[in-house]
Amino acid sequence: MNASLRNRSILLVEDNPTDVDLTLRAFAKRKLINPVSVARDGEEALTWIGRWEAGEPLPLVILLDLKLPRLHGLEVLTQLKNSSVSRDIPVVILTSSDEDQDISAAYRLGANSYIVKPVNFEKFLEVVDRIELYWCVTNQPKR
């Protein structure tokens, strides 16, 4: 992997402390090289737009939950995709919702992938492995 890509983070937007811990443990178990930043609600996630506009490096991928306090994940997705600085960042919806209307809305608003969180930790590790392999290793991000 290109050294400059190794330093780019993954932005995890997740309000549930258990799911944050589970995700971070799964990435740690996989020995993920990229740092993981966490936004714990929709409004906090959107503060990153200003940080990126100020020159902070863009993340390789944003993992976005839908059921967030203060601002729903679909609204966060809309604002991310409407911003010139963040519109090209891949957004993977990582949520417990398997509702057809959520899936359709997410793709219509520009999500790059939609993953329903597995309940089982081993299955969750497989999902994290695939996320890392594709979005952090295989995919060539816009530079």
BAFI-3210 file (N, C-alpha, C; in Angstrom, 3 decimals, decimal comma, padded with zeros to 6 digits):
// residues 143
n [1|2|3|4|5|6|7|8|9|10|11|12|13|14|15|16|17|18|19|20|21|22|23|24|25|26|27|28|29|30|31|32|33|34|35|36|37|38|39|40|41|42|43|44|45|46|47|48|49|50|51|52|53|54|55|56|57|58|59|60|61|62|63|64|65|66|67|68|69|70|71|72|73|74|75|76|77|78|79|80|81|82|83|84|85|86|87|88|89|90|91|92|93|94|95|96|97|98|99|100|101|102|103|104|105|106|107|108|109|110|111|112|113|114|115|116|117|118|119|120|121|122|123|124|125|126|127|128|129|130|131|132|133|134|135|136|137|138|139|140|141|142|143]
n.u [000,848|000,506|002,460|001,385|-001,316|-001,562|-001,500|-003,876|-007,061|-009,829|-013,100|-015,300|-018,645|-020,633|-022,896|-023,389|-021,793|-020,994|-020,983|-019,034|-016,786|-016,721|-016,225|-013,732|-012,204|-012,384|-011,037|-008,516|-007,875|-007,511|-005,232|-005,202|-003,700|-004,341|-005,346|-008,239|-010,819|-013,407|-016,724|-019,403|-022,034|-024,453|-024,110|-021,513|-020,124|-020,421|-018,828|-016,380|-016,237|-015,552|-013,015|-011,673|-011,845|-010,136|-007,753|-007,054|-006,184|-008,176|-010,367|-009,936|-012,267|-015,653|-017,444|-020,688|-023,279|-026,857|-028,850|-028,604|-028,053|-029,131|-028,725|-029,881|-028,437|-028,918|-029,295|-026,776|-025,289|-026,378|-025,461|-022,692|-022,303|-023,119|-021,170|-018,325|-015,784|-016,029|-017,553|-016,515|-015,506|-015,609|-018,555|-019,637|-022,447|-023,006|-024,940|-027,700|-030,094|-032,143|-034,062|-035,947|-036,550|-034,577|-032,240|-032,671|-032,880|-030,338|-028,597|-029,642|-028,929|-026,221|-024,557|-021,843|-021,794|-023,736|-024,084|-025,392|-025,093|-023,617|-024,710|-023,223|-019,905|-017,763|-018,719|-018,906|-016,205|-015,452|-016,810|-015,502|-012,954|-013,386|-014,159|-011,791|-009,963|-011,027|-011,655|-009,405|-007,132|-007,395|-009,034|-008,529|-008,264|-009,530|-007,147]
n.v [-001,181|002,209|004,603|007,119|006,579|004,840|006,454|007,768|008,096|006,111|007,107|006,553|006,711|006,509|005,994|004,168|002,965|000,299|-000,763|000,886|000,095|-002,633|-002,437|-001,110|-003,015|-005,124|-004,079|-003,745|-006,386|-007,307|-006,003|-003,497|-000,955|001,692|004,669|005,053|007,292|008,574|009,671|010,543|011,234|012,583|015,371|015,816|014,329|015,920|018,086|017,416|018,150|020,892|020,668|019,208|021,034|022,903|021,702|019,256|015,804|013,862|011,141|007,647|006,218|006,498|005,126|004,813|004,958|004,730|005,279|007,706|010,024|013,468|014,100|012,406|009,593|009,542|012,224|013,183|011,843|013,084|015,743|015,320|014,431|016,661|018,489|020,004|019,280|016,785|015,117|013,098|011,172|007,807|006,389|004,084|002,575|001,340|-000,360|-001,326|-001,473|-003,119|-002,266|-001,795|000,819|002,392|001,343|001,883|004,719|005,406|004,609|006,203|008,698|008,662|006,754|004,438|001,802|-000,620|-002,082|-004,433|-004,666|-007,483|-009,602|-011,469|-011,737|-012,988|-013,052|-010,320|-009,672|-010,763|-009,019|-006,590|-007,303|-007,533|-004,895|-003,515|-004,791|-004,162|-001,259|-000,061|-001,267|-002,411|-000,621|002,325|005,452|008,771|011,306]
n.w [000,000|-000,781|000,933|001,677|001,683|003,792|005,998|005,923|007,358|008,604|008,898|011,373|011,958|014,513|017,118|019,153|021,933|022,363|019,763|018,622|020,118|019,406|016,638|016,609|018,012|016,211|013,957|015,171|015,773|013,221|012,670|011,423|009,563|009,038|010,757|012,903|013,152|015,248|015,118|017,104|016,721|014,372|013,973|014,940|013,063|010,788|011,426|010,534|007,864|007,784|008,909|006,960|004,863|005,893|005,490|006,674|006,190|003,944|004,781|003,926|003,708|004,814|007,404|008,039|010,306|010,336|012,230|014,135|016,874|017,115|014,360|011,648|009,927|007,123|006,539|007,206|005,247|002,945|003,294|003,302|000,671|-000,702|-000,283|-001,667|-000,827|000,373|-001,230|-002,885|-001,217|-000,373|000,984|003,226|004,286|007,411|009,273|011,453|010,224|007,947|006,293|003,358|002,424|003,657|002,523|-000,222|-000,134|000,839|-001,261|-003,315|-002,377|-002,626|-001,360|-001,285|-000,650|001,166|004,185|006,358|009,784|011,195|013,877|015,248|016,497|015,128|012,484|012,156|012,214|009,752|008,031|008,622|007,782|005,011|004,428|005,077|003,298|000,756|000,748|001,940|000,931|-001,750|-003,324|-005,248|-004,125|-004,789|-005,210]
ca.u [000,000|001,169|002,678|000,475|-002,646|-001,518|-001,729|-005,243|-007,897|-011,198|-013,984|-016,418|-019,716|-021,390|-023,233|-023,494|-020,451|-020,682|-020,635|-017,735|-015,783|-016,689|-015,574|-012,312|-011,567|-012,290|-009,929|-007,273|-007,605|-007,043|-003,996|-005,406|-002,649|-004,929|-005,998|-009,694|-011,392|-014,798|-017,706|-020,421|-023,384|-024,484|-023,545|-020,057|-019,617|-020,379|-017,741|-015,202|-016,196|-014,746|-011,627|-011,097|-011,700|-008,975|-006,534|-006,796|-006,307|-009,463|-010,308|-010,081|-013,656|-016,495|-018,397|-021,765|-024,507|-028,014|-029,636|-027,730|-028,704|-028,923|-028,885|-029,970|-027,376|-029,229|-029,035|-025,314|-024,889|-026,768|-024,558|-021,356|-022,292|-023,344|-019,982|-017,299|-014,598|-016,246|-018,472|-015,872|-015,083|-016,555|-019,343|-020,210|-023,447|-022,807|-026,084|-028,527|-031,334|-032,221|-035,303|-035,811|-036,553|-033,265|-031,270|-032,938|-032,542|-028,881|-027,994|-030,105|-028,213|-024,802|-023,756|-021,074|-022,051|-024,683|-023,814|-026,143|-024,171|-023,899|-024,810|-022,154|-018,598|-016,955|-019,252|-018,528|-014,787|-015,413|-017,232|-014,403|-011,891|-013,743|-014,092|-010,378|-009,343|-011,465|-011,582|-008,098|-006,026|-007,649|-009,585|-007,655|-009,063|-009,200|-006,076]
ca.v [000,000|003,501|005,126|008,221|006,016|004,207|007,474|008,277|007,420|005,669|007,829|005,742|007,541|005,506|006,497|003,103|002,678|-001,115|-000,944|001,545|-000,808|-003,829|-002,089|-000,846|-004,297|-005,915|-003,521|-004,050|-007,819|-007,443|-005,225|-002,424|000,051|003,036|005,107|005,166|008,407|008,275|010,726|009,828|011,600|013,165|016,721|015,685|013,860|017,023|019,019|017,005|018,876|022,083|020,262|018,852|022,295|023,576|021,023|017,927|014,767|013,180|009,714|006,718|005,783|006,833|004,085|005,653|004,368|005,551|005,651|008,553|011,150|014,854|014,221|011,062|009,241|009,915|013,668|013,298|011,417|014,150|016,881|014,906|014,351|018,002|019,308|019,771|018,678|015,398|014,349|011,944|010,193|006,685|006,242|002,754|002,537|000,176|-000,109|-002,488|-001,432|-003,802|-001,775|-001,463|002,268|002,915|000,919|002,674|006,122|005,536|004,574|007,374|009,861|008,586|005,759|003,554|000,431|-000,711|-003,323|-004,624|-005,162|-008,815|-009,640|-012,359|-011,085|-013,610|-012,543|-008,919|-009,661|-010,994|-007,767|-005,641|-007,775|-007,162|-003,429|-003,142|-005,291|-003,419|000,198|000,430|-001,896|-002,608|000,565|003,492|006,643|010,039|011,953]
ca.w [000,000|-000,847|002,285|001,982|001,951|005,105|007,020|005,837|008,342|008,378|009,811|011,847|012,519|015,264|018,449|020,138|022,450|022,159|018,347|018,413|020,687|018,571|015,374|016,876|018,334|014,977|013,178|015,884|015,592|011,832|012,583|010,459|009,601|008,998|011,997|012,868|013,897|015,577|015,368|017,875|016,302|013,039|013,956|015,074|011,772|009,834|011,751|009,760|006,584|008,024|009,146|005,653|004,123|006,473|005,066|007,246|005,156|003,798|005,104|002,805|003,664|005,968|007,799|008,563|010,838|009,990|013,413|014,940|017,549|016,683|012,918|011,078|008,998|005,735|006,428|007,178|003,903|002,018|003,440|002,847|-000,792|-001,233|-000,038|-002,689|-000,240|000,814|-002,098|-003,511|-000,215|-000,330|002,211|003,418|005,350|008,278|010,153|011,796|009,444|006,650|005,691|001,933|002,197|004,055|001,505|-001,441|000,113|000,963|-002,604|-004,056|-001,862|-002,973|-000,639|-002,157|-000,232|002,276|004,900|007,601|010,809|011,748|015,335|015,690|016,403|014,067|011,207|012,093|011,814|008,303|007,379|008,782|006,900|003,637|004,335|005,025|002,080|-000,424|000,812|002,390|000,207|-003,172|-003,967|-005,461|-003,843|-005,433|-004,437]
c.u [000,890|001,269|001,714|-000,939|-002,704|-001,841|-003,142|-006,160|-009,153|-012,019|-015,175|-017,433|-020,705|-021,643|-023,242|-022,095|-020,040|-020,266|-019,314|-016,634|-015,620|-015,936|-014,081|-011,565|-011,393|-011,149|-008,588|-006,888|-007,062|-005,715|-004,064|-004,335|-003,235|-005,538|-007,511|-010,095|-012,861|-015,576|-018,910|-021,850|-023,294|-023,867|-022,029|-019,438|-019,457|-019,320|-016,473|-015,122|-015,337|-013,280|-010,943|-010,896|-010,474|-007,668|-006,222|-006,986|-007,698|-009,318|-010,395|-011,535|-014,356|-017,450|-019,487|-022,961|-025,671|-028,730|-028,750|-028,527|-028,319|-029,095|-028,822|-028,870|-027,656|-029,028|-027,528|-024,800|-025,194|-025,780|-023,132|-021,269|-022,563|-022,142|-018,909|-016,068|-014,801|-017,062|-017,839|-015,355|-016,088|-017,249|-019,975|-021,189|-023,237|-023,814|-026,830|-029,792|-031,213|-033,518|-035,064|-035,737|-035,224|-032,213|-031,436|-032,523|-031,036|-028,209|-028,405|-029,324|-026,696|-023,952|-023,047|-021,309|-023,003|-024,488|-024,651|-025,196|-024,568|-023,924|-023,636|-020,782|-017,744|-017,421|-018,879|-017,054|-014,641|-015,792|-016,106|-013,239|-012,157|-013,689|-012,640|-009,748|-009,752|-011,157|-010,215|-006,931|-006,260|-008,073|-008,529|-008,473|-008,624|-008,149|-006,160]
c.v [001,239|004,093|006,252|007,710|005,360|005,192|008,039|007,428|006,815|006,487|006,933|006,681|006,579|006,034|005,425|002,726|001,215|-001,372|-000,265|000,611|-002,061|-003,564|-001,859|-002,126|-005,153|-005,405|-003,836|-005,517|-008,094|-006,718|-004,171|-001,356|001,455|003,409|005,198|006,344|008,098|009,575|010,029|010,281|012,305|014,549|016,686|015,223|015,010|018,061|018,664|017,749|020,130|021,762|019,899|020,104|023,063|022,846|019,698|016,880|014,129|011,723|008,873|006,338|006,265|005,671|004,789|004,833|005,271|006,088|006,395|009,609|012,473|015,066|012,816|010,828|009,615|011,413|013,927|012,940|012,505|015,312|016,541|014,927|015,708|018,924|018,977|019,080|017,195|014,544|013,101|010,910|009,041|006,596|004,853|002,854|001,225|000,327|-001,398|-002,550|-002,202|-003,428|-001,350|000,045|002,906|002,579|001,750|004,126|006,313|005,540|005,786|008,625|009,770|007,619|004,852|002,086|000,474|-002,078|-003,348|-005,279|-006,568|-008,754|-010,430|-011,704|-011,677|-013,143|-011,069|-008,783|-009,870|-009,724|-006,743|-006,020|-007,362|-005,649|-003,000|-003,558|-004,469|-001,926|000,733|-000,142|-001,900|-001,330|001,668|004,757|007,834|010,733|013,439]
c.w [000,000|000,564|002,637|002,275|003,325|006,220|006,985|006,703|007,743|009,365|010,119|012,499|013,172|016,670|019,526|020,637|022,260|020,719|017,998|018,892|019,822|017,258|015,581|017,227|017,092|014,099|013,841|015,703|014,192|011,619|011,478|010,644|009,710|010,344|011,808|013,743|014,123|015,779|015,988|017,633|014,954|012,964|014,072|013,754|010,791|010,175|010,979|008,428|006,720|008,239|007,834|004,801|004,610|006,174|005,719|006,156|005,147|004,220|003,829|002,602|004,930|006,190|008,590|009,021|010,427|011,212|014,397|015,684|016,889|015,184|012,325|010,045|007,554|005,509|006,395|005,789|002,878|002,091|003,021|001,322|-001,448|-001,052|-001,068|-002,110|000,084|-000,144|-002,713|-002,511|-000,232|001,032|002,202|004,570|006,105|009,405|010,470|010,938|008,130|005,927|004,242|001,693|002,610|003,001|000,239|-001,263|000,178|-000,410|-003,433|-003,647|-002,060|-002,178|-001,644|-001,847|000,957|002,923|006,171|008,601|011,249|013,275|015,916|015,478|015,281|012,684|011,039|011,692|010,312|007,540|007,444|007,871|005,455|003,428|004,193|003,703|000,866|-000,316|001,207|001,598|-001,296|-003,894|-004,114|-005,252|-004,689|-004,569|-004,556]
res [m|n|a|s|l|r|n|r|s|i|l|l|v|e|d|n|p|t|d|v|d|l|t|l|r|a|f|a|k|r|k|l|i|n|p|v|s|v|a|r|d|g|e|e|a|l|t|w|i|g|r|w|e|a|g|e|p|l|p|l|v|i|l|l|d|l|k|l|p|r|l|h|g|l|e|v|l|t|q|l|k|n|s|s|v|s|r|d|i|p|v|v|i|l|t|s|s|d|e|d|q|d|i|s|a|a|y|r|l|g|a|n|s|y|i|v|k|p|v|n|f|e|k|f|l|e|v|v|d|r|i|e|l|y|w|c|v|t|n|q|p|k|r]
***
